[in-house]
Amino acid sequence: MGDFLHTFFDVHEMWSVLPELLGEGLRNTLLIAALAIVFGLAFGMLLAVLLLSKRRLVRLPARIYVDVFRGLPAIVTVSLVGLGLPAAHLRPFGRSPLGYAVLAVGLISAAYCAEIFRSGIQSVPPGQVQAGRSLGLSYLKTMRLVVVPQGIRNVLPALTGQFIVDVKESSLVYLLGLAVGQRELYFIAQEHQAASYNSSSLVAAGLCYLVITIPLTYLVNWLDRRMRTGRPRVAAPAPAVPAGEKTEVSA
Amino acid sequence: MTAATRGTTGTAGEPLISVRGLTKSYGTVEVLRGVDFDVAPSEVVCVIGPSGSGKSTMLKCINLLDAPTGGEISVSGVTLTDPKVDVDAVRARIGMVFQHFNLFPHKSVRANVTLALRHVRRLGRAEADALADEQLDRLGLAHLAEQRPANLSGGQQQRVAIARALAMRPEVMLFDEATSALDPELVKGVLAVMRDLASSGMTMLVVTHEIGFAREVADRVLFMDGGVIAEQGPAREVLERPRTERLRAFLSQVL
């Protein structure tokens, strides 16, 4: 039992790794994850629109992309992007592994986001499109103003799940080798673990991940509630009984 | 307002809506098998008929929410079925009210009304808000402007939907079974709005099961059955002295 506590919960070990985790690791993990999420959301939305196209030739490339990037293990994609691209002298991010990590995680995230958005858009009743179009809104405006805002709301929980996956997958950047200053949570913890044969630094890193992912869930839930009920301006709902059914019209 | 709008479009005697040889098929199912009729300016035409007769499909073909398979549709002189026509521009002048209201649930009542004013007619926020509030006030809905549709009764929601359509100053209003989804006690309020609208001179094409409303308000009644207009004429004539056996049978079922 003492061995167990010593291996996983050595306070000294945790304490010594904490400054690096919080100073350098947390920042880089959040940076990779946040940029990958933004990329994934934007590219995923584009893919979703393509997936919903009536034209087969538009749908097909998006379909293939989504199937490929959802089907590959993340570690393969990160390696292909982060090790493969520079080896082929394609270096959009120079020698910084962080850029390649963002791209790789973002590409994967986009594939999942595309399917999430697609299902969200399809969950909006067709009557909403009809109402928008009947008022003279173009197809794109109807999507942007009517369908997408409702669709996103319907898939917020699924998106949260994807954000959490993105945060976790940011750790795969360790494959690319990181210099001091570039290291994220897992890389730092793993270095300490290799040096001391003690896993407490990994536990500390794990706690840092939870500090990101668990509040994220509650943040999105809060957003969800807020969007559902509307901004709490005049919160009191009106009486359901129409006030005297005043129906004078002079249109 | 309607008279003024109308003065700028079409000359007297020309129909506001003209439908010729309209057909619609879903795959091998023929829903509309050749529909012809006109609606004159300020005329109120009610469309009745059993469910599945194609009346809702016919209505949705008028503003091309359902693409016609064949035939020609003109609204105030513009041939909508011509592929070169900007359909969005024409739709902006055709108000439509749906059976299930189809209000935008993520927007307040006021924002439901202003959405097209701002993004189709490109009015500024202040101007759009003012027009919306004016329209809501006319329908006795001003006190609900800040509410979300979900907080409203069905009757209130449908009247908001009517306000949303009217705010665009349409030349014609299409009603697709506007009261069919309402609780009986809420039907009256919506019908009253429609009646007032009719007496204000609005051109209306109304698909309805409310035979009483048709008799009282409509200038003309079309009876649809099996994808065609089986009988038509002045409201009283058609409803009180049906010529066909099919209409007689239908009326005896609904009355």
Contacts between the chains, C-beta under 8 A, distances in Angstrom:
chain1	res1	chain2	res2	distance
A	125	B	102	7.8
A	127	B	98	6.2
A	127	B	100	5.7
A	127	B	102	4.1
A	128	B	102	6.2
A	128	B	104	6.8
A	130	B	60	7.6
A	130	B	65	5.2
A	130	B	96	7.9
A	130	B	98	6.8
A	130	B	102	6.4
A	131	B	96	7.8
A	131	B	98	6.6
A	131	B	102	3.8
A	131	B	103	7.5
A	131	B	104	7.1
A	131	B	161	7.9
A	132	B	104	7.9
A	132	B	115	8.0
A	133	B	65	6.2
A	133	B	88	7.7
A	133	B	91	6.5
A	134	B	63	6.0
A	134	B	65	6.2
A	134	B	91	5.9
A	134	B	94	7.3
A	134	B	95	7.8
A	134	B	96	4.0
A	134	B	165	7.7
A	135	B	91	7.1
A	135	B	92	6.8
A	135	B	115	7.1
A	135	B	116	3.7
A	135	B	120	6.3
A	135	B	164	7.2
A	135	B	165	7.4
A	135	B	168	6.4
A	136	B	88	5.0
A	136	B	89	6.8
A	136	B	91	4.5
A	136	B	92	2.9
A	136	B	93	7.8
A	136	B	116	5.9
A	136	B	120	4.2
A	136	B	168	7.1
A	137	B	88	7.1
A	137	B	115	7.6
A	137	B	116	6.2
A	137	B	119	6.1
A	137	B	120	6.0
A	138	B	88	5.4
A	141	B	119	5.6
A	145	B	115	6.3
A	145	B	119	6.3
A	146	B	104	5.8
A	146	B	115	7.8
A	149	B	106	5.3
A	150	B	104	7.8
A	150	B	105	6.8
A	150	B	106	5.4
A	153	B	106	6.9
A	227	B	106	7.3
A	229	B	148	7.8
A	230	B	108	7.1
A	230	B	148	5.3
A	233	B	146	6.7
A	234	B	146	4.9
A	237	B	147	6.9
A	237	B	151	4.1
A	238	B	143	6.9
A	238	B	144	5.6
A	238	B	147	5.3
A	238	B	151	5.7
A	238	B	152	6.9
A	240	B	151	7.9
A	240	B	152	7.5
A	240	B	153	4.9
A	241	B	153	7.2
A	242	B	140	7.8
A	242	B	153	6.1
A	242	B	155	5.9
A	242	B	156	5.6
A	242	B	186	7.7
A	242	B	189	6.3
A	243	B	140	7.2
A	243	B	143	6.7
A	244	B	140	7.7
A	245	B	140	7.2
A	245	B	155	7.4
A	245	B	188	7.4
A	245	B	189	4.2
A	245	B	192	7.4
A	246	B	139	8.0
A	246	B	140	3.0
A	247	B	139	6.9
A	247	B	140	6.1
A	247	B	159	7.6
A	247	B	189	5.5
A	247	B	192	4.1
A	247	B	193	5.0
A	247	B	196	6.6
A	248	B	138	6.8
A	248	B	140	6.8
A	248	B	196	6.7
A	249	B	138	5.8
A	249	B	139	6.4
A	249	B	193	5.6
A	249	B	196	3.5
A	249	B	197	5.4
A	249	B	200	6.3
A	250	B	138	6.2
A	250	B	196	7.5
A	250	B	200	6.0
A	251	B	1	6.8
A	251	B	2	6.7
A	251	B	135	8.0
A	251	B	138	6.9
A	251	B	166	5.0
A	251	B	196	7.8
A	251	B	197	5.5
A	251	B	200	5.2
A	251	B	202	6.1
